Amino acid sequence: MSAIYDYQGVVEAVLPLQTVGANGFKKRDLILTDDVDSMSRYPNHLPFTFKQDKVSLLDKVTKGQRVKVRFAIDGRIWHSPKTDQDMYFKDLVGLQLEVVGENGAEPEMPEPAMPDMSSAAAGDPDDLPF
């Protein structure tokens, strides 16, 4: 079993659905970049591949949204008969997707509710509410 990771970033692109092979294998890539306020001069552009029934998670995602992707790293080897060399492939396989904020902005957090202290203030001054 591979490890599961989370990554948050801003949607740069949602690529078109691809159907591969005779069995109709479906895949779709989501490209994320570093958050808007990243200090990096060279932002990352990371492709996450959603496969089969997970491709529908990308239907309502649009460019500029801030999302969190839960993903696994998939790696495999292929031996080329032409060159007699091994080639290594890796994928960031998307498992879950959550929209965190629109247009790269942090979601607004509600103000915490303050307890009503008026009834405690009317009582005994030595009776602390905590």
MARTI-83114 format. One line per field, with one value per atom (N, C-alpha, C, O): residue in one letter; residue number from 1; atom name; x, y, z. Coordinates in nm, 2 decimals, decimal comma. Atoms other than C-alpha are relative to their C-alpha. Layout:
type = (A	...) $
seq = (NUM	...) $
atom = (CA	...) $
xx = (X	...) $
yy = (Y	...) $
zz = (Z	...) $
***
This chain:
type = (M	M	M	M	S	S	S	S	A	A	A	A	I	I	I	I	Y	Y	Y	Y	D	D	D	D	Y	Y	Y	Y	Q	Q	Q	Q	G	G	G	G	V	V	V	V	V	V	V	V	E	E	E	E	A	A	A	A	V	V	V	V	L	L	L	L	P	P	P	P	L	L	L	L	Q	Q	Q	Q	T	T	T	T	V	V	V	V	G	G	G	G	A	A	A	A	N	N	N	N	G	G	G	G	F	F	F	F	K	K	K	K	K	K	K	K	R	R	R	R	D	D	D	D	L	L	L	L	I	I	I	I	L	L	L	L	T	T	T	T	D	D	D	D	D	D	D	D	V	V	V	V	D	D	D	D	S	S	S	S	M	M	M	M	S	S	S	S	R	R	R	R	Y	Y	Y	Y	P	P	P	P	N	N	N	N	H	H	H	H	L	L	L	L	P	P	P	P	F	F	F	F	T	T	T	T	F	F	F	F	K	K	K	K	Q	Q	Q	Q	D	D	D	D	K	K	K	K	V	V	V	V	S	S	S	S	L	L	L	L	L	L	L	L	D	D	D	D	K	K	K	K	V	V	V	V	T	T	T	T	K	K	K	K	G	G	G	G	Q	Q	Q	Q	R	R	R	R	V	V	V	V	K	K	K	K	V	V	V	V	R	R	R	R	F	F	F	F	A	A	A	A	I	I	I	I	D	D	D	D	G	G	G	G	R	R	R	R	I	I	I	I	W	W	W	W	H	H	H	H	S	S	S	S	P	P	P	P	K	K	K	K	T	T	T	T	D	D	D	D	Q	Q	Q	Q	D	D	D	D	M	M	M	M	Y	Y	Y	Y	F	F	F	F	K	K	K	K	D	D	D	D	L	L	L	L	V	V	V	V	G	G	G	G	L	L	L	L	Q	Q	Q	Q	L	L	L	L	E	E	E	E	V	V	V	V	V	V	V	V	G	G	G	G	E	E	E	E	N	N	N	N	G	G	G	G	A	A	A	A	E	E	E	E	P	P	P	P	E	E	E	E	M	M	M	M	P	P	P	P	E	E	E	E	P	P	P	P	A	A	A	A	M	M	M	M	P	P	P	P	D	D	D	D	M	M	M	M	S	S	S	S	S	S	S	S	A	A	A	A	A	A	A	A	A	A	A	A	G	G	G	G	D	D	D	D	P	P	P	P	D	D	D	D	D	D	D	D	L	L	L	L	P	P	P	P	F	F	F	F) $
seq = (1	1	1	1	2	2	2	2	3	3	3	3	4	4	4	4	5	5	5	5	6	6	6	6	7	7	7	7	8	8	8	8	9	9	9	9	10	10	10	10	11	11	11	11	12	12	12	12	13	13	13	13	14	14	14	14	15	15	15	15	16	16	16	16	17	17	17	17	18	18	18	18	19	19	19	19	20	20	20	20	21	21	21	21	22	22	22	22	23	23	23	23	24	24	24	24	25	25	25	25	26	26	26	26	27	27	27	27	28	28	28	28	29	29	29	29	30	30	30	30	31	31	31	31	32	32	32	32	33	33	33	33	34	34	34	34	35	35	35	35	36	36	36	36	37	37	37	37	38	38	38	38	39	39	39	39	40	40	40	40	41	41	41	41	42	42	42	42	43	43	43	43	44	44	44	44	45	45	45	45	46	46	46	46	47	47	47	47	48	48	48	48	49	49	49	49	50	50	50	50	51	51	51	51	52	52	52	52	53	53	53	53	54	54	54	54	55	55	55	55	56	56	56	56	57	57	57	57	58	58	58	58	59	59	59	59	60	60	60	60	61	61	61	61	62	62	62	62	63	63	63	63	64	64	64	64	65	65	65	65	66	66	66	66	67	67	67	67	68	68	68	68	69	69	69	69	70	70	70	70	71	71	71	71	72	72	72	72	73	73	73	73	74	74	74	74	75	75	75	75	76	76	76	76	77	77	77	77	78	78	78	78	79	79	79	79	80	80	80	80	81	81	81	81	82	82	82	82	83	83	83	83	84	84	84	84	85	85	85	85	86	86	86	86	87	87	87	87	88	88	88	88	89	89	89	89	90	90	90	90	91	91	91	91	92	92	92	92	93	93	93	93	94	94	94	94	95	95	95	95	96	96	96	96	97	97	97	97	98	98	98	98	99	99	99	99	100	100	100	100	101	101	101	101	102	102	102	102	103	103	103	103	104	104	104	104	105	105	105	105	106	106	106	106	107	107	107	107	108	108	108	108	109	109	109	109	110	110	110	110	111	111	111	111	112	112	112	112	113	113	113	113	114	114	114	114	115	115	115	115	116	116	116	116	117	117	117	117	118	118	118	118	119	119	119	119	120	120	120	120	121	121	121	121	122	122	122	122	123	123	123	123	124	124	124	124	125	125	125	125	126	126	126	126	127	127	127	127	128	128	128	128	129	129	129	129	130	130	130	130) $
atom = (N	CA	C	O	N	CA	C	O	N	CA	C	O	N	CA	C	O	N	CA	C	O	N	CA	C	O	N	CA	C	O	N	CA	C	O	N	CA	C	O	N	CA	C	O	N	CA	C	O	N	CA	C	O	N	CA	C	O	N	CA	C	O	N	CA	C	O	N	CA	C	O	N	CA	C	O	N	CA	C	O	N	CA	C	O	N	CA	C	O	N	CA	C	O	N	CA	C	O	N	CA	C	O	N	CA	C	O	N	CA	C	O	N	CA	C	O	N	CA	C	O	N	CA	C	O	N	CA	C	O	N	CA	C	O	N	CA	C	O	N	CA	C	O	N	CA	C	O	N	CA	C	O	N	CA	C	O	N	CA	C	O	N	CA	C	O	N	CA	C	O	N	CA	C	O	N	CA	C	O	N	CA	C	O	N	CA	C	O	N	CA	C	O	N	CA	C	O	N	CA	C	O	N	CA	C	O	N	CA	C	O	N	CA	C	O	N	CA	C	O	N	CA	C	O	N	CA	C	O	N	CA	C	O	N	CA	C	O	N	CA	C	O	N	CA	C	O	N	CA	C	O	N	CA	C	O	N	CA	C	O	N	CA	C	O	N	CA	C	O	N	CA	C	O	N	CA	C	O	N	CA	C	O	N	CA	C	O	N	CA	C	O	N	CA	C	O	N	CA	C	O	N	CA	C	O	N	CA	C	O	N	CA	C	O	N	CA	C	O	N	CA	C	O	N	CA	C	O	N	CA	C	O	N	CA	C	O	N	CA	C	O	N	CA	C	O	N	CA	C	O	N	CA	C	O	N	CA	C	O	N	CA	C	O	N	CA	C	O	N	CA	C	O	N	CA	C	O	N	CA	C	O	N	CA	C	O	N	CA	C	O	N	CA	C	O	N	CA	C	O	N	CA	C	O	N	CA	C	O	N	CA	C	O	N	CA	C	O	N	CA	C	O	N	CA	C	O	N	CA	C	O	N	CA	C	O	N	CA	C	O	N	CA	C	O	N	CA	C	O	N	CA	C	O	N	CA	C	O	N	CA	C	O	N	CA	C	O	N	CA	C	O	N	CA	C	O	N	CA	C	O	N	CA	C	O	N	CA	C	O	N	CA	C	O	N	CA	C	O	N	CA	C	O	N	CA	C	O	N	CA	C	O	N	CA	C	O	N	CA	C	O	N	CA	C	O	N	CA	C	O	N	CA	C	O	N	CA	C	O	N	CA	C	O	N	CA	C	O	N	CA	C	O	N	CA	C	O	N	CA	C	O	N	CA	C	O	N	CA	C	O	N	CA	C	O	N	CA	C	O	N	CA	C	O) $
xx = (0,09	0,00	0,09	0,18	-0,08	0,14	-0,05	-0,16	0,04	0,14	-0,09	-0,09	0,10	-0,13	0,05	0,09	-0,05	-0,04	-0,11	-0,21	0,09	-0,23	0,09	0,20	-0,06	-0,14	-0,10	-0,21	0,09	-0,30	0,06	0,18	-0,06	-0,26	-0,12	-0,24	0,10	-0,44	-0,01	0,09	0,03	-0,60	0,05	0,01	-0,05	-0,40	-0,08	-0,11	0,08	-0,59	-0,06	-0,01	0,06	-0,82	0,00	-0,07	-0,02	-0,72	-0,12	-0,19	0,11	-0,97	0,01	0,12	0,01	-1,08	0,07	0,05	-0,07	-0,86	-0,05	-0,07	0,04	-0,98	0,11	0,13	-0,12	-0,70	-0,03	-0,09	0,00	-0,69	-0,14	-0,24	0,12	-0,96	-0,10	-0,22	0,09	-1,10	-0,06	-0,15	0,06	-1,18	0,05	-0,03	-0,06	-0,94	-0,01	0,03	0,02	-1,03	0,10	0,13	-0,09	-0,79	-0,02	-0,05	0,01	-0,79	0,10	0,10	-0,10	-0,52	-0,05	-0,12	0,02	-0,55	0,14	0,22	-0,13	-0,26	-0,02	-0,10	0,00	-0,20	0,13	0,24	-0,12	0,05	0,00	-0,10	-0,02	0,18	-0,11	-0,17	0,09	-0,05	0,04	0,15	-0,02	-0,09	0,11	0,18	-0,09	0,12	0,14	0,21	-0,12	0,41	0,12	0,11	-0,11	0,75	0,10	0,19	-0,09	0,91	0,00	-0,11	-0,01	1,03	-0,03	-0,07	0,02	0,99	-0,12	-0,09	0,11	0,64	-0,01	0,04	0,01	0,57	-0,13	-0,23	0,12	0,32	-0,01	0,06	0,01	0,21	-0,12	-0,23	0,12	-0,01	-0,04	0,04	0,06	-0,24	-0,09	-0,18	0,08	-0,39	-0,12	-0,09	0,12	-0,75	-0,04	-0,05	0,03	-0,84	-0,14	-0,19	0,13	-1,16	-0,11	-0,15	0,12	-1,45	0,04	-0,05	-0,04	-1,24	0,01	0,02	0,00	-1,24	-0,12	-0,10	0,11	-1,58	0,02	-0,06	-0,03	-1,43	0,04	0,03	-0,05	-1,29	-0,11	-0,08	0,11	-1,63	-0,03	-0,06	0,05	-1,70	0,12	0,10	-0,12	-1,34	0,04	0,03	-0,03	-1,24	0,13	0,18	-0,13	-0,92	-0,01	-0,11	0,00	-0,83	-0,05	-0,02	0,04	-0,99	0,12	0,21	-0,10	-0,78	-0,06	-0,17	0,05	-0,81	0,10	0,22	-0,08	-0,68	-0,02	-0,13	0,00	-0,59	0,06	0,17	-0,06	-0,54	0,05	-0,03	-0,06	-0,31	0,10	0,14	-0,10	-0,08	0,10	0,07	-0,11	0,25	0,01	0,02	-0,01	0,25	0,12	0,14	-0,12	0,57	0,01	-0,03	-0,02	0,65	0,12	0,17	-0,11	0,92	-0,04	-0,14	0,03	0,91	0,14	0,22	-0,13	1,19	-0,02	-0,11	0,01	1,24	0,07	0,19	-0,07	1,31	0,09	0,19	-0,08	1,45	0,13	0,24	-0,12	1,71	0,06	0,17	-0,04	1,74	0,03	0,12	-0,02	1,71	-0,13	-0,24	0,12	1,47	-0,04	0,05	0,05	1,25	-0,09	-0,17	0,08	1,08	-0,10	-0,07	0,12	0,74	-0,05	-0,05	0,07	0,57	-0,12	-0,13	0,13	0,22	-0,03	-0,01	0,06	0,06	-0,15	-0,22	0,13	-0,27	-0,10	-0,10	0,10	-0,56	-0,11	-0,16	0,10	-0,79	-0,13	-0,24	0,11	-1,00	0,03	0,15	-0,01	-1,06	-0,09	-0,21	0,09	-1,19	0,04	0,15	-0,02	-1,24	0,02	-0,07	-0,03	-1,08	-0,04	-0,09	0,03	-1,13	-0,01	0,05	0,01	-1,22	0,11	0,15	-0,09	-0,97	0,13	0,19	-0,13	-0,67	-0,01	0,09	0,02	-0,82	-0,02	-0,08	0,03	-0,83	-0,15	-0,22	0,15	-1,19	-0,02	0,06	0,03	-1,35	-0,04	-0,12	0,03	-1,36	-0,11	-0,09	0,10	-1,67	0,06	0,15	-0,04	-1,62	-0,04	-0,16	0,04	-1,62	-0,11	-0,10	0,11	-1,94	0,05	0,12	-0,04	-1,88	-0,11	-0,23	0,11	-2,07	-0,06	0,00	0,08	-2,34	0,04	0,01	-0,04	-2,19	-0,09	-0,06	0,08	-2,47	-0,07	-0,08	0,06	-2,64	0,10	0,07	-0,10	-2,31	0,04	0,07	-0,03	-2,24	-0,10	-0,07	0,11	-2,57	0,00	-0,06	0,00	-2,50	0,11	0,15	-0,10	-2,24	0,13	0,18	-0,13	-1,92	0,11	0,21	-0,10	-1,71	-0,02	0,07	0,04	-1,89	0,06	-0,01	-0,06	-1,65	-0,07	-0,10	0,07	-1,80	0,10	0,06	-0,09	-1,50	0,06	0,14) $
yy = (-0,12	0,00	0,12	0,13	-0,12	0,34	0,10	0,10	-0,11	0,64	0,10	0,11	-0,10	0,91	0,13	0,15	-0,14	1,28	0,10	0,07	-0,11	1,61	0,11	0,14	-0,11	1,91	0,11	0,08	-0,11	2,25	0,10	0,13	-0,09	2,48	0,07	0,04	-0,07	2,70	-0,07	-0,11	0,07	2,54	0,08	0,19	-0,06	2,63	-0,04	0,04	0,06	2,40	-0,13	-0,21	0,13	2,11	-0,05	0,00	0,05	1,91	-0,09	-0,14	0,08	1,73	-0,15	-0,20	0,14	1,37	-0,08	-0,04	0,08	1,11	-0,14	-0,19	0,14	0,76	-0,08	-0,05	0,07	0,51	-0,15	-0,20	0,14	0,16	-0,05	0,02	0,07	-0,09	-0,01	-0,02	0,02	-0,12	0,13	0,14	-0,14	0,26	0,05	0,11	-0,06	0,35	0,15	0,21	-0,15	0,71	0,06	0,01	-0,07	0,96	0,15	0,19	-0,14	1,34	0,07	0,03	-0,06	1,57	0,14	0,21	-0,13	1,86	0,06	0,00	-0,07	2,11	0,10	0,19	-0,10	2,30	0,07	0,02	-0,08	2,58	0,03	0,01	-0,05	2,71	0,10	0,16	-0,10	2,93	0,13	0,16	-0,13	3,28	0,08	0,15	-0,08	3,43	-0,07	-0,04	0,07	3,19	0,09	0,18	-0,09	3,35	-0,05	0,02	0,06	3,13	0,08	0,12	-0,06	3,29	-0,10	-0,06	0,11	2,95	-0,08	-0,18	0,08	2,82	-0,14	-0,16	0,14	2,45	-0,01	0,06	0,03	2,33	-0,15	-0,23	0,14	1,99	-0,07	-0,02	0,07	1,75	-0,12	-0,20	0,11	1,52	-0,07	-0,01	0,08	1,24	-0,07	-0,15	0,07	1,13	-0,11	-0,08	0,11	0,79	-0,07	-0,06	0,08	0,59	0,08	0,19	-0,07	0,69	0,13	0,21	-0,13	0,97	0,12	0,23	-0,11	1,18	0,09	0,21	-0,09	1,31	0,10	0,20	-0,10	1,49	0,13	0,24	-0,12	1,74	0,08	0,19	-0,06	1,83	0,14	0,23	-0,13	2,14	0,09	0,19	-0,08	2,26	0,10	0,06	-0,10	2,58	0,07	0,07	-0,07	2,78	0,11	0,18	-0,10	3,00	-0,04	0,02	0,05	2,79	-0,05	-0,11	0,06	2,69	-0,13	-0,13	0,13	2,32	-0,08	-0,05	0,10	2,04	-0,13	-0,18	0,13	1,71	-0,10	-0,08	0,11	1,39	-0,10	-0,13	0,08	1,17	-0,10	-0,10	0,10	0,87	0,01	0,06	0,00	0,84	-0,14	-0,24	0,13	0,57	0,00	0,09	0,01	0,45	-0,14	-0,24	0,13	0,18	0,00	0,11	0,02	0,05	-0,06	-0,15	0,06	-0,03	-0,03	0,06	0,03	-0,21	0,01	-0,05	-0,02	-0,09	-0,11	-0,12	0,11	-0,38	0,06	0,00	-0,06	-0,13	0,04	0,02	-0,05	0,03	-0,09	-0,06	0,09	-0,25	0,08	0,04	-0,08	0,01	0,01	0,00	-0,01	0,05	0,15	0,24	-0,13	0,36	0,00	-0,09	-0,01	0,48	0,11	0,22	-0,09	0,65	0,02	-0,07	-0,03	0,82	0,09	0,17	-0,08	0,97	0,04	-0,03	-0,04	1,17	-0,03	0,05	0,05	0,99	0,06	0,03	-0,07	1,20	-0,10	-0,18	0,09	1,02	0,08	0,03	-0,08	1,30	0,15	0,18	-0,14	1,67	0,08	0,05	-0,09	1,95	0,15	0,19	-0,15	2,32	0,07	0,06	-0,07	2,53	0,14	0,19	-0,14	2,88	0,04	-0,03	-0,04	3,07	0,10	0,18	-0,09	3,26	0,01	0,12	0,00	3,16	0,06	0,07	-0,07	3,33	-0,10	-0,21	0,08	3,18	0,00	0,11	0,00	3,07	0,09	0,09	-0,07	3,30	-0,09	-0,18	0,08	3,16	0,08	0,20	-0,08	3,25	0,04	-0,03	-0,05	3,45	-0,10	-0,14	0,09	3,23	0,07	0,19	-0,05	3,28	0,03	-0,06	-0,04	3,46	-0,04	-0,01	0,04	3,32	0,13	0,23	-0,11	3,54	0,01	-0,08	-0,02	3,68	0,09	0,12	-0,10	3,92	-0,06	0,01	0,06	3,67	-0,02	-0,01	0,03	3,59	0,14	0,14	-0,13	3,97	0,05	0,12	-0,04	4,02	-0,07	-0,02	0,08	3,76	0,05	0,17	-0,03	3,75	0,04	-0,03	-0,04	3,94	-0,09	-0,09	0,10	3,67	-0,13	-0,22	0,13	3,40	0,02	0,07	-0,01	3,38	-0,10	-0,21	0,09	3,22	-0,11	-0,19	0,10	2,99	-0,08	-0,17) $
zz = (0,00	0,00	0,00	0,08	0,00	-0,09	0,09	0,14	-0,09	0,13	-0,07	-0,20	0,05	0,09	0,04	0,16	-0,03	0,07	-0,03	-0,10	0,03	0,06	-0,06	-0,01	0,06	-0,15	-0,03	-0,08	0,03	-0,17	-0,10	-0,09	0,10	-0,47	-0,07	-0,04	0,08	-0,72	-0,14	-0,20	0,13	-1,03	-0,12	-0,14	0,12	-1,34	-0,12	-0,21	0,12	-1,58	0,04	0,12	-0,01	-1,60	-0,14	-0,23	0,14	-1,91	-0,04	0,04	0,05	-2,13	0,04	0,06	-0,03	-2,06	-0,11	-0,23	0,09	-2,23	0,01	0,13	0,00	-2,32	-0,08	-0,19	0,05	-2,38	-0,01	0,08	0,02	-2,52	-0,03	-0,03	0,05	-2,63	0,12	0,09	-0,11	-2,28	0,05	0,14	-0,03	-2,26	0,13	0,21	-0,12	-1,97	-0,01	-0,10	0,00	-1,87	0,10	0,21	-0,09	-1,72	-0,04	-0,15	0,01	-1,67	0,09	0,21	-0,09	-1,54	0,05	-0,02	-0,07	-1,30	0,02	0,09	-0,02	-1,31	0,11	0,10	-0,11	-0,98	0,01	-0,03	-0,02	-0,91	0,15	0,22	-0,14	-0,58	0,03	-0,06	-0,04	-0,38	-0,05	-0,08	0,06	-0,50	0,07	0,00	-0,08	-0,22	0,01	0,10	-0,01	-0,28	-0,02	-0,11	0,01	-0,24	-0,11	-0,14	0,10	-0,51	-0,13	-0,18	0,13	-0,83	-0,11	-0,22	0,10	-1,00	0,06	0,12	-0,06	-0,91	-0,06	-0,17	0,04	-0,93	-0,09	-0,06	0,08	-1,20	0,01	-0,06	-0,03	-1,07	-0,07	-0,04	0,06	-1,28	0,09	0,13	-0,07	-1,08	-0,09	-0,15	0,10	-1,28	0,08	0,18	-0,05	-1,19	-0,10	-0,22	0,08	-1,32	0,02	0,13	0,00	-1,41	0,07	0,02	-0,07	-1,17	0,07	0,10	-0,07	-1,01	-0,10	-0,05	0,10	-1,34	0,02	0,00	-0,02	-1,25	0,12	0,13	-0,11	-0,94	-0,06	0,01	0,06	-1,19	-0,08	-0,13	0,09	-1,36	0,04	-0,04	-0,05	-1,14	0,04	0,10	-0,04	-1,09	-0,11	-0,23	0,10	-1,26	0,03	0,15	-0,02	-1,31	0,10	0,11	-0,10	-1,02	0,14	0,24	-0,13	-0,75	0,08	0,03	-0,09	-0,45	0,05	0,10	-0,03	-0,39	0,08	0,09	-0,07	-0,17	-0,07	-0,08	0,07	-0,35	0,10	0,15	-0,07	-0,16	-0,12	-0,21	0,11	-0,38	0,05	0,16	-0,02	-0,40	-0,11	-0,22	0,10	-0,58	-0,06	0,01	0,07	-0,84	-0,09	-0,17	0,08	-1,00	-0,07	-0,01	0,07	-1,25	-0,10	-0,13	0,08	-1,47	-0,14	-0,14	0,13	-1,85	-0,06	-0,07	0,07	-2,03	-0,16	-0,21	0,14	-2,39	-0,08	-0,06	0,08	-2,63	-0,11	-0,15	0,11	-2,89	0,06	-0,01	-0,06	-2,66	0,10	0,15	-0,10	-2,41	0,13	0,21	-0,12	-2,13	0,07	0,02	-0,09	-1,84	0,00	0,01	-0,01	-1,83	0,13	0,15	-0,12	-1,51	-0,01	-0,06	0,01	-1,49	0,14	0,22	-0,13	-1,20	-0,03	-0,12	0,01	-1,15	0,14	0,24	-0,12	-0,88	-0,02	-0,10	0,03	-0,87	0,10	0,22	-0,08	-0,75	0,06	-0,02	-0,06	-0,50	0,05	0,04	-0,05	-0,35	-0,04	-0,06	0,04	-0,43	0,09	0,10	-0,08	-0,21	-0,04	-0,04	0,03	-0,31	0,14	0,22	-0,13	-0,03	-0,01	0,09	0,01	-0,16	-0,15	-0,24	0,14	-0,48	-0,03	0,05	0,06	-0,69	0,09	0,10	-0,07	-0,47	0,14	0,21	-0,13	-0,16	0,11	0,09	-0,11	0,18	0,03	0,01	-0,03	0,28	0,13	0,22	-0,12	0,53	0,11	0,10	-0,12	0,88	0,08	0,10	-0,08	1,09	0,13	0,19	-0,13	1,40	0,11	0,10	-0,10	1,71	0,09	0,12	-0,08	1,92	0,14	0,20	-0,14	2,25	0,09	0,06	-0,09	2,55	0,06	0,08	-0,06	2,70	0,15	0,23	-0,13	3,02	0,09	0,20	-0,07	3,12	0,12	0,22	-0,11	3,35	0,11	0,23	-0,10	3,53	0,07	0,19	-0,05	3,57	0,10	0,19	-0,08	3,74	0,14	0,23	-0,12	4,01	0,10	0,10	-0,10	4,29	-0,07	-0,16	0,07	4,19	0,03	-0,05	-0,02	4,34	-0,07	-0,07	0,08	4,13	-0,14	-0,23	0,14	3,83	-0,09	-0,05	0,09	3,52	-0,05	-0,14	0,04	3,48	0,12	0,10) $
***
